[in-house]
Amino acid sequence: MKTALAIIMILFISGCTTIKPAVTKYKLVSTDNSKIFSADVDGCKDKIIKISQAFSLSSLMHSDMKYTEFQNRVFSYSQAQWQESPNDFITLEILKSIRNSNLFKSVQSSKSRGENDFILESNIEEFMQFYSEDLKNSYVNMVISFTLIDSKTNTIIESKTFNSRVDVKTPNAQGGVEALNIALSEIIFKNIEWLNGVCR
């Protein structure tokens, strides 16, 4: 009787247990376009620039990986997440690319207390994967605006907005990440090119 009761309890408990699928975590990694782009001006070689933490919607400050259907319905992938928030990733990639470009004497992070000549602000205006109505096709769109500020006078030197739309090869989270990496690489390259022009 005790054995039968134990078997019934085990079956009851196992019936209430659900196995959650593993969550795949992704990270953003831009191509190192800064090494491909060679800075050819000396206007900022003696200047120090500070890279501010990117401004963005609160949804980009979390690890949830989102996508949009029919242009206005936003969902989260149930089995895919960002390893870190897109806001942190993008801020770091901007800093690394500017440092590797050798445009400036030194590049500081947002937490630095050192003196600097310029501050670069960035605003992530759009960062999203979109699906067609039949869910068979997908693309990503990324929009980031940059503002270069003279830290001594707190005046805006110049501002620029860059947009990159990339078609997704496979309409899923993996394909979206690959396309977002390409979009981020394009915008980072354009940003270095723009800063190069400002330093002339």
C-alpha positions in Angstrom: 0.0 0.0 0.0 2.8 2.4 0.9 4.6 1.5 -2.4 1.5 2.3 -4.4 1.0 5.5 -2.6 4.6 6.5 -3.2 4.3 5.8 -7.0 1.1 7.9 -7.2 2.8 10.8 -5.4 5.8 10.6 -7.8 3.5 10.6 -10.8 1.6 13.5 -9.5 4.7 15.6 -8.8 6.2 14.8 -12.2 3.0 15.7 -13.9 3.1 19.2 -12.3 6.7 19.7 -13.4 7.4 21.5 -16.7 10.7 21.6 -18.5 11.6 25.1 -19.6 13.5 25.3 -22.9 17.0 26.7 -22.6 17.4 30.4 -23.3 20.1 31.3 -25.8 22.0 34.5 -25.0 23.4 36.7 -27.7 25.8 39.6 -27.8 26.3 42.5 -30.2 29.7 42.6 -31.9 30.4 45.1 -34.6 33.0 44.5 -37.3 36.2 46.4 -36.4 35.7 49.0 -39.2 37.9 51.4 -37.3 41.0 49.5 -38.4 39.8 49.6 -42.0 39.3 53.3 -41.8 42.5 55.2 -41.5 42.4 58.6 -39.9 44.2 61.1 -42.2 43.9 64.3 -40.1 45.8 65.7 -37.2 43.1 68.1 -35.9 42.2 66.1 -32.9 45.5 64.2 -32.2 46.1 66.3 -29.1 42.5 66.2 -27.9 40.8 64.0 -25.3 37.3 62.8 -25.9 34.8 61.3 -23.4 32.2 58.8 -24.6 28.9 59.3 -22.7 26.6 56.4 -21.9 24.2 56.1 -24.7 20.6 57.5 -24.3 17.9 55.1 -25.2 14.4 53.8 -24.4 14.2 51.8 -21.2 13.5 48.7 -23.2 17.1 48.8 -24.5 18.5 48.8 -21.0 17.3 45.2 -20.3 18.3 41.8 -21.7 14.9 41.1 -23.3 15.2 40.6 -27.1 12.2 42.2 -28.8 10.8 42.2 -32.3 7.9 43.9 -34.1 5.0 42.4 -36.2 2.8 44.4 -38.4 4.8 47.6 -37.6 3.2 48.2 -34.2 2.9 44.9 -32.2 6.0 44.4 -30.1 6.9 41.0 -28.6 9.8 39.4 -26.7 11.5 36.2 -27.9 10.8 33.5 -25.3 14.0 31.5 -25.9 16.5 34.3 -26.7 18.0 37.1 -24.7 20.8 39.6 -24.9 23.8 38.7 -22.8 23.9 42.4 -21.7 21.6 45.3 -22.5 21.9 46.7 -26.1 22.5 50.1 -24.5 25.7 48.9 -22.8 26.9 46.9 -25.8 26.5 49.8 -28.2 28.1 52.3 -25.8 31.1 50.0 -25.5 31.4 49.4 -29.3 31.3 53.2 -29.9 34.1 53.7 -27.4 36.3 50.9 -28.8 35.9 52.0 -32.4 36.9 55.6 -31.6 39.8 54.5 -29.5 41.0 52.2 -32.3 40.7 54.9 -35.0 43.5 56.9 -33.4 41.7 60.2 -34.1 42.2 61.4 -30.6 45.0 61.5 -28.1 42.9 59.6 -25.5 39.4 58.2 -25.3 37.6 58.1 -21.9 34.6 56.1 -20.7 31.6 57.8 -19.2 32.8 57.0 -15.7 36.1 58.8 -16.1 36.7 61.8 -13.9 39.7 63.0 -16.0 39.6 66.3 -17.8 38.7 66.2 -21.5 38.2 68.4 -24.5 35.1 66.8 -26.1 32.1 64.8 -25.0 30.4 62.5 -27.5 26.7 61.9 -26.7 24.8 59.2 -28.6 21.0 58.5 -28.7 19.7 55.1 -29.8 16.5 56.2 -31.5 15.6 52.8 -33.1 16.9 49.3 -32.6 14.4 46.7 -33.7 13.8 43.6 -35.8 10.7 43.8 -38.0 8.7 40.9 -39.5 6.4 40.9 -42.5 2.7 40.1 -42.1 3.2 36.5 -43.1 6.3 36.3 -40.8 8.4 34.9 -43.7 10.6 37.9 -44.1 12.4 40.2 -41.7 14.7 43.1 -41.5 16.3 45.2 -38.8 16.5 49.0 -38.5 19.0 50.9 -36.4 19.1 54.7 -35.9 21.7 56.4 -33.7 22.3 60.1 -33.5 25.6 61.6 -32.3 26.4 65.0 -30.8 29.9 66.3 -30.3 30.2 68.8 -27.4 33.0 71.1 -26.4 33.4 70.3 -22.8 35.0 73.6 -21.9 32.2 75.8 -23.2 29.3 73.2 -23.2 28.5 74.1 -26.7 27.5 71.7 -29.5 30.1 71.5 -32.2 28.1 69.3 -34.6 25.4 66.6 -34.6 24.7 63.8 -37.0 22.1 61.0 -37.3 22.9 57.7 -39.0 20.4 55.0 -40.1 21.0 51.5 -41.2 18.4 49.0 -42.5 19.6 45.4 -43.1 17.6 42.4 -44.4 17.6 39.3 -42.2 18.8 36.1 -43.9 16.8 33.8 -41.6 13.7 35.2 -39.9 14.5 34.3 -36.3 16.5 35.6 -33.4 19.8 34.4 -34.7 19.2 36.1 -38.1 18.2 39.3 -36.3 21.3 39.4 -34.3 23.5 38.9 -37.3 21.7 41.7 -39.2 21.9 44.0 -36.1 25.7 43.4 -36.0 26.0 44.5 -39.6 23.8 47.6 -39.0 25.9 48.5 -36.0 29.1 48.1 -38.0 27.8 50.4 -40.7 26.8 53.1 -38.2 30.0 52.9 -36.3 32.0 53.3 -39.5 29.9 56.3 -40.6 30.4 57.8 -37.1 34.2 57.5 -37.4 34.1 59.0 -40.9 32.0 61.9 -39.6 34.4 62.5 -36.6 37.3 62.4 -39.1 35.6 65.2 -41.0 34.9 67.3 -37.9 38.5 67.1 -36.9 39.7 68.6 -40.2 
